[in-house]
Amino acid sequence: MEKIKTAGFTAKDEFNAANSTPIKAIKNSVIKVTDMMIKDKLPEDDGKVETVGFLKDENGTVYATISSTVIEQLITLKEMLEEDGPQSVLVVPKQSNGGREYFMLELQ
């Protein structure tokens, strides 16, 4: 996937994203998202390329997710951030039929 990001997600943010906080750490929390980025992560030992989504909050903290649901939502969120500015979102945990936890974003 081609890198997608808002203008405010700087090269410094991208560099520091390597130390980002997993989105799991803020489940059931509302954060004010100011910027976002989606990019492919370099392959690990298995050679699989993984798409990762990043959200930056108003304090400059960067959160990461590999949730395909959240990554899809980030594409729409990008447009909202660019048109309307920061957005308050709730990180909602869900459970798949197979019992796996995944996340969604809910605008507040």
C-alpha positions as CSV (number, residue, x, y, z in Angstrom):
1,M,0.0,0.0,0.0
2,E,1.2,3.5,-0.8
3,K,1.9,5.7,2.2
4,I,-1.1,7.8,3.2
5,K,-0.8,10.6,5.8
6,T,-1.9,14.0,6.8
7,A,0.5,16.9,6.3
8,G,0.9,17.3,10.1
9,F,2.3,13.8,10.5
10,T,5.9,14.9,10.2
11,A,9.1,13.0,9.3
12,K,9.9,13.2,13.0
13,D,6.6,11.6,13.9
14,E,7.2,8.9,11.3
15,F,10.7,8.2,12.8
16,N,9.3,8.1,16.3
17,A,6.4,5.8,15.2
18,A,8.8,2.9,15.6
19,N,8.3,3.4,19.4
20,S,4.6,4.1,19.2
21,T,2.0,2.9,21.7
22,P,-0.3,0.0,20.6
23,I,-3.9,1.2,20.2
24,K,-4.8,-1.7,22.5
25,A,-3.4,0.4,25.4
26,I,-6.1,3.0,24.9
27,K,-9.2,0.8,24.3
28,N,-12.4,2.4,25.7
29,S,-10.6,5.8,25.7
30,V,-11.4,9.0,23.8
31,I,-8.4,10.7,22.2
32,K,-8.3,13.8,20.1
33,V,-6.6,12.8,16.8
34,T,-4.7,15.5,15.0
35,D,-2.9,13.5,12.3
36,M,-2.6,10.0,10.9
37,M,-0.5,7.8,8.6
38,I,-0.9,4.4,7.0
39,K,2.2,2.6,5.6
40,D,3.6,-0.8,5.0
41,K,6.0,-2.2,7.5
42,L,9.1,-3.8,6.2
43,P,8.9,-7.6,6.1
44,E,9.8,-9.6,9.2
45,D,11.5,-13.0,9.1
46,D,8.5,-14.5,7.4
47,G,8.7,-12.0,4.4
48,K,5.1,-10.8,4.8
49,V,4.6,-7.1,4.4
50,E,2.2,-5.7,7.0
51,T,0.1,-2.5,6.8
52,V,0.2,-0.4,9.9
53,G,-2.0,2.6,10.8
54,F,-0.8,5.4,13.1
55,L,-2.8,8.0,14.9
56,K,-1.2,11.1,16.5
57,D,-3.1,12.8,19.4
58,E,-3.0,16.4,20.5
59,N,-0.1,15.7,22.9
60,G,2.0,14.3,20.1
61,T,1.7,10.7,21.3
62,V,1.6,8.2,18.4
63,Y,-0.5,5.1,18.5
64,A,-0.2,2.1,16.2
65,T,-2.6,-0.6,14.9
66,I,-2.6,-3.4,12.5
67,S,-6.4,-3.7,12.7
68,S,-7.7,-3.7,9.1
69,T,-10.9,-2.2,10.3
70,V,-9.2,0.8,11.9
71,I,-6.9,1.2,8.9
72,E,-9.9,1.4,6.6
73,Q,-11.5,4.0,8.9
74,L,-8.2,6.1,8.9
75,I,-8.6,6.7,5.2
76,T,-12.0,8.5,5.8
77,L,-10.6,10.1,9.0
78,K,-7.8,11.6,6.9
79,E,-10.3,13.6,4.9
80,M,-12.1,14.8,8.0
81,L,-8.8,15.9,9.6
82,E,-7.9,17.8,6.5
83,E,-11.3,19.5,6.2
84,D,-12.4,20.0,9.8
85,G,-9.3,19.7,11.9
86,P,-8.8,17.4,15.0
87,Q,-11.4,14.7,15.7
88,S,-12.3,13.1,19.0
89,V,-12.5,9.4,18.6
90,L,-13.4,6.5,21.0
91,V,-11.3,3.4,20.6
92,V,-13.9,0.6,20.7
93,P,-12.9,-3.0,21.3
94,K,-15.0,-5.7,19.6
95,Q,-14.8,-9.4,19.4
96,S,-15.0,-11.5,16.3
97,N,-17.1,-14.7,16.0
98,G,-13.8,-16.6,16.5
99,G,-13.2,-14.8,19.8
100,R,-10.4,-12.5,18.5
101,E,-10.3,-9.0,19.8
102,Y,-10.2,-6.2,17.2
103,F,-10.8,-2.5,17.3
104,M,-13.0,0.2,15.7
105,L,-13.0,4.0,16.0
106,E,-16.2,5.9,16.9
107,L,-16.4,9.6,16.4
108,Q,-17.5,11.5,19.4
